[in-house]
Structures are given as C-alpha cells and as structure tokens.
C-alpha cells in the first residue's frame, strides 16, 4: 500500500474482507452447515439470544433471520424458546448438535486457513500476525494507544 490515508486503506481492507468472506464461503460450500448458519450458531455459543438481537447483530431483517433459524431448528442445531420475563419474546438457543456442527465448521475453516498460511513466507505470516490486534481494535471500535 502506497497511500495509507484512511479512505484508501478502507477501500483496500473492504476489498480484502470481501475476498476473505467469499473464500470462506467457497471452502464451506460442501459442508452440511452454510457460512451464514455457522455465523448464527456462533452467536448462540454464549447462550440463548432474542431473535431481534440476532437479526440486528447479523445486519439482516427479521424475516431473513427467521428463515435461518427455521433451517437451524429443522436440522436440530438450534431450538426456539421464550424469554422468562416476556413471553412474547422469542429466543433461540444452541443444541448439542448445533455446538458440534459449529465446532466442525470452524475446524474446517481453520484447517483451510492454516494450509493457506503455511504456503506464505514467514515474513508474510508475521505481517498478518502483526495486523491481527489492529484489525481487532478496528472491528471493536476501540481507540488505539497512540
């Protein structure tokens, strides 16, 4: 990168993130659980979530999240419930099968990425490793120490 202005860097990061997402979708295309389903399962790992919160987190409308949850429920990977404080609120929880599917899907992705990283030079791997903390801060919106 020759110009590190925020706008130029944002464009480059945006393109790379798009390519990364597409690469991970392709590698998971033959898996029993789709990339969007894995993402929803990952959101449930910490405990039951409201449908509306899932939709907001994943940047989709409720009908889209309903379709995803219907599929997860149909496949035994998630189960719907009710919020104890408000029976009108629908929650979604991970099943044991869902936890296993999430673990398998993540392992498949990590194995694939590890293979790709192993092909890079030590210098390139070190550069990627050095970028991870900054990318994490960017995603979380955290200020830097500088």
N, C-alpha and C positions, 0 to 999 in steps of 0.2 A: 504494500500500500504506500503510495507516494504522498497522498494528501490525507492527513488524519483529522480533518475537520469533522465535527460530529455528524453533519449531514452526509458527507461522503462515506464515512465509516458506517453510518446507519444503513446506507444503501448496500454496502458490501456485506455487512452482517445479515441483513434481511435476505439477500440472495443465498448466502451460505446456509442460513437456517431453513429456508425453503428446500434447498437441495438435500439437507440432512433429513428433514421430515419425509421427503419423497423417497430417499434411500431406505429409511427405516420401514416405511410402508411397503416398499417392494420386497424387502427381506422377510417381512412378516406376512406377505400375501398368501402363502401356502399354509400358514398356521391356523389352528382352529379358532383363535380369537383375533379379531381385527385390531389394528392400531388404535382406532377410537375407543373400542371396547376395553382394551388394556389401559388406556388413559383413565376411563371412568373407574375401572377396578382399582387402579392406583389411588384414586381419590377416596375410595372407600376403605383403604387399608387402616386408617386411623379410627374408624368407627362409622356407625350409620350417619348418613347425611340426608338433608332435605333435598327433594327433587329440585326445588327452585335454586338452592345453593349450588347443586351440581351443574345446572344449566348455566348459571352465572359464571362459575369457575371455568367452564369449558367454552364460554363465549357462544352459546347456542340458545335458541328459543326452547321453551318448554316442550312443544311437540317433537322436536328433534331429540331432546333428552328422553322423552317418553319412549320413543322408538328404540333408542339404545338400551334403556332399562328393560323394556319388554323382551328384547333379544337376550339380554343377560339373564333375566328371570326364566325365560323359556329354556335356556341351556343349563339352568341350575347354578349359575355363577353368582347371582345376587337374589335378594328377596326383599319385597316391599314390606313396610310396616307403618305404624302410626306414631306420631310424636306423643309422648306421655302427657305433655302439657297442653296440647291442642290436637284433638282427634281429627281435625280437618287436614292436618299437615301430613303429607305422605313422605316417608323416609325410605331410604334404600340402604341395605346392609350387604356386606360381602359374605358369601357362604364359604365353607371349607373348600369346596370345588373351585370357587372363584379365586380363593387365595392361592391354590395350586396352579390354576391357569395363569394367574398374574406372575407367579414365580417362574413358571416355564417360559412365558412370553418374554419376560425381562432377561432371563438367562440366554435365550436365543438371540436377542438383540445384543447383549453384552458380548457373547461369543463372536458374533459377526463383527462388531466394532473392534474387538481385540485383534481379530485377524487383520482387519484393515490397518489398525495402528501398528501392528507388528511389521507391516511392509514399509512403513515410513522409517526414515533415518532417526537415530537417537536425537539429533538436533531438532527435527520436526516434532517428535513426541514431547521433547522438553518444552518447545514453544507452545504446544497445545496445553500441556500441564500448567504452564505459567499463566495461560489465559483463563483457565477454569475459574479461579477465585474472582477475577474481574467480571467475567460473564455472570457468575452467580450474584454478585453485588448489583449488576445492571438489572437482572431479572427481578430481584427483590426490591429494587428501587432504593437500595441503601446508599448513603453518601460514602465517599472514599475518605481515607485518612489524610489525603493530601490537601 
